[in-house]
Amino acid sequence: MFRLDMTWDPADEAHLRRLLAKQSARTGRLPHVIADPVDAFIWDFGHSVLDHAHDRAPVDTGRMRGSLRFDWGPWGGSVSARKPGAWVDQGTKPHWPPVSALRGWAQRHNIDPFLVARKIAREGTQRTGWFTDAIADAERELPRRLRRCTADIQARWT
């Protein structure tokens, strides 16, 4: 499985809640003002990565693109793709793959699977960067998303 995890560390949250509890004792405001905006930020960023990855994913049968998912948990989320996603993204060093694993792709492209395996054994596979670049695309939107999260926290705080 190839994945990007975005987590909100429970220890960090506990520390932040203690700091905010001290502040709330002085101001009368509750520390929960950050929970919903941070959750919304992680949800929004995760789906942005998912959308960019969906747009960039190479398509042969569509199974890898179809395997993209965003899993949401109590402390954050993760964007993942099936195992071949990492190999397609990062490429591989030369190795001898099983010819049976290449048979479907080779038939769809009208190439002898043994020749494909031999080329991979000599050269490896080329890096596509589809998932890594999707993360970079989403990261370019981070300043705007962080400003929105901060503004939401400030609006709830006041």
URFEN-V539685 format. One record per pair of residues at least 24 apart in sequence whose ideal C-beta (glycine too) atoms are under 8 Angstrom apart, sorted by sequence separation. I is the first residue (numbers start at 1). J is the second residue. D is the distance in whole Angstrom. If there is no record, write none. Layout:
i->I j->J d->D
i->I j->J d->D
This chain:
i->46 j->70 d->5
i->57 j->81 d->7
i->64 j->88 d->7
i->96 j->120 d->7
i->97 j->121 d->8
i->95 j->120 d->7
i->96 j->121 d->5
i->46 j->72 d->8
i->53 j->79 d->7
i->94 j->120 d->7
i->95 j->121 d->7
i->94 j->121 d->6
i->53 j->81 d->7
i->57 j->85 d->8
i->92 j->120 d->7
i->94 j->122 d->6
i->43 j->72 d->7
i->50 j->79 d->5
i->94 j->123 d->6
i->95 j->124 d->7
i->8 j->38 d->6
i->49 j->79 d->5
i->58 j->88 d->6
i->94 j->124 d->5
i->8 j->39 d->8
i->46 j->77 d->4
i->93 j->124 d->5
i->46 j->78 d->8
i->92 j->124 d->5
i->46 j->79 d->6
i->91 j->124 d->6
i->92 j->125 d->5
i->8 j->42 d->7
i->42 j->76 d->5
i->43 j->77 d->7
i->91 j->125 d->5
i->42 j->77 d->6
i->91 j->126 d->5
i->6 j->42 d->5
i->91 j->127 d->4
i->88 j->125 d->8
i->90 j->127 d->6
i->91 j->128 d->7
i->87 j->125 d->7
i->89 j->127 d->7
i->6 j->45 d->6
i->89 j->128 d->6
i->6 j->46 d->6
i->88 j->128 d->6
i->89 j->129 d->6
i->89 j->130 d->6
i->88 j->130 d->7
i->89 j->131 d->4
i->90 j->132 d->8
i->61 j->104 d->8
i->89 j->132 d->6
i->4 j->49 d->6
i->60 j->105 d->6
i->85 j->130 d->8
i->86 j->131 d->8
i->85 j->131 d->6
i->61 j->108 d->8
i->60 j->108 d->7
i->81 j->131 d->6
i->13 j->75 d->8
i->10 j->75 d->6
i->9 j->75 d->7
i->8 j->75 d->5
i->7 j->75 d->5
i->8 j->76 d->5
i->7 j->76 d->4
i->6 j->76 d->5
i->58 j->128 d->6
i->5 j->76 d->7
i->6 j->77 d->5
i->5 j->77 d->8
i->6 j->78 d->7
i->58 j->130 d->6
i->5 j->78 d->4
i->6 j->79 d->8
i->57 j->130 d->5
i->4 j->78 d->6
i->56 j->130 d->4
i->57 j->131 d->8
i->3 j->78 d->5
i->4 j->79 d->5
i->56 j->131 d->8
i->3 j->79 d->6
i->4 j->80 d->8
i->3 j->80 d->4
i->53 j->130 d->7
i->56 j->133 d->6
i->2 j->80 d->6
i->3 j->81 d->8
i->53 j->131 d->6
i->56 j->134 d->5
i->1 j->80 d->5
i->2 j->81 d->5
i->55 j->134 d->8
i->1 j->81 d->7
i->2 j->82 d->7
i->1 j->82 d->7
i->2 j->83 d->7
i->52 j->133 d->8
i->53 j->134 d->4
i->56 j->137 d->8
i->1 j->83 d->6
i->52 j->134 d->4
i->53 j->135 d->8
i->2 j->85 d->4
i->52 j->135 d->8
i->1 j->85 d->8
i->2 j->86 d->4
i->49 j->134 d->6
i->52 j->137 d->4
i->49 j->135 d->6
i->52 j->138 d->5
i->2 j->89 d->7
i->48 j->137 d->8
i->49 j->138 d->4
i->48 j->138 d->4
i->45 j->138 d->6
i->48 j->141 d->6
i->45 j->141 d->8
i->45 j->142 d->7
i->48 j->145 d->8
i->45 j->145 d->6
i->44 j->145 d->6
i->41 j->145 d->6
i->41 j->146 d->7
i->41 j->148 d->8
i->41 j->149 d->4
i->40 j->149 d->7
i->38 j->149 d->7
i->37 j->149 d->5
i->40 j->152 d->7
i->37 j->152 d->4
i->36 j->152 d->8
i->37 j->153 d->5
i->34 j->153 d->5
i->37 j->156 d->7
i->33 j->153 d->6
i->36 j->156 d->8
i->33 j->156 d->4
i->33 j->157 d->5
i->4 j->131 d->8
i->29 j->157 d->6
i->2 j->131 d->6
i->4 j->135 d->6
